[in-house]
Amino acid sequence: MRFGLAILAGLTNDLLQINSSTFGDFAPVLGIGLGIVFYVVSVMLVRHVFHYGETELKGKSRDVTLGGGTFIFVWIMITVLVYTLKP
């Protein structure tokens, strides 16, 4: 799920055209903020839609940390890939 949301976050960066020519110096902050919003959505999905808790994930805050590295890596990779391939 976080893998898919990371791809969606990277594509949304492109769809909203979050780059320095559009938003200037505010673009990195806006892009990172968008990624954080998608990650918070994933945490809420795990907690409230799928109802995973401490016992299912075998840890106190595993619902927040599990898959975090994958999310960050894929989100950055997709964002860079889309901006590189786009003319």
N, C-alpha and C positions, 0 to 999 in steps of 0.2 A: 504494500500500500504506500509506504513512504517513497519507494522507488518511483512509482507512478506519479505521486504528487510532486516529486522533484522534477520529473520531466515536464509536468504541467506548469510548475513554477518557472522553469527555464523558458518555456514557450510563451508564457504570459509576459515575461520581461520583454520579449521581442514584440509581442502583440501590442503592448502598451507603449512600445518604442522608448524604453527607458535607456537613454544614452546621453552622452555629454552634449550632443548638438541640440537635443530637445530640452533637457533639464539642467544643463550646465554643471556646476560643481555639486549640485544636489542629487545628481543621478546615482552615485554609488550608495548614498544613504537610502534613497528610494528603492533601489534594487535589493539591497540587503533587507530592508523593511518588508518588502514583498515576500522574500524567502522566509522571513520569520513568521509572517502571517500564515503562509502555507504550512509551516511546521506546527504552529499552534493549532491549526485546523486538524492536522493529523493526530495530535495529542488528544484533542476533543473527540475525534472519531474513535480512537482506541478506548477512551474512558467511557463515553456515553452511548455510543452506537453499538460497539462490539462488547461492551461491559467487561473488559479485561481489567483485573485488579492485581493485587500483590500475590495472591495465591497462584493465578494462572501464569503470570510472568516471572514468578519466583524471585521477587525483589521489591523493595519499597518504591523506588522511582524508575523502574524499568520501562514503564509506559512512556516516559519522557526520553530516556537515553537509548533505548533499543532501536537501532536503525538510524541513529542520528548521523553517524559518519557516512553512511551510504547516501542519505538525503543530501548532505552538504556536497559530497563529491559529485554526485549525478547532477544536482542543480547547477553547480558551477560549470561542469563539463557541457551540459546541454546549452547553457547560456553562451558560453564561448563558441561552441560549435555553430549555433545558429547565427551569431554575429559574424563569424568568420565566413560562412558560406553565403550569407546574404550580400548581394552586390551593393 
